[in-house]
Amino acid sequence: MRPVSESTSPMAGRRGPRRDAGEPAGPEEVRRAVLDEAASLFADRGLDRVSLRTIAAAARVHPALIARYIGGRDDLIRAVFDDLSLAACIHRST
């Protein structure tokens, strides 16, 4: 039997882990999912009662991706407020 090399592997050229259908993939999708879920959870429970792991689970992403694409907890809170402010400005201008 011939060993499977990288060039003949069916996964050759594919980067990253496998994801279930519907899970965010790529920086923009991950960032959008995290910001949307964080905003919702912060509104429902308050800033101090939501962990990054809870947000990651709700967004269906690995917790490390929050740090990678957004930053720490304070960066995430700031990003959520910035995103909501931008959405409000866009909504008012239409």
Secondary structure, DSSP 8 states (H G I E B T S, - for coil): -----TTTSTTTT--S----TTS--SHHHHHHHHHHHHHHHHHHH-GGG--HHHHHHHHTS-HHHHHHHT-SHHHHHHHHHHHHHHHHHHHHH-
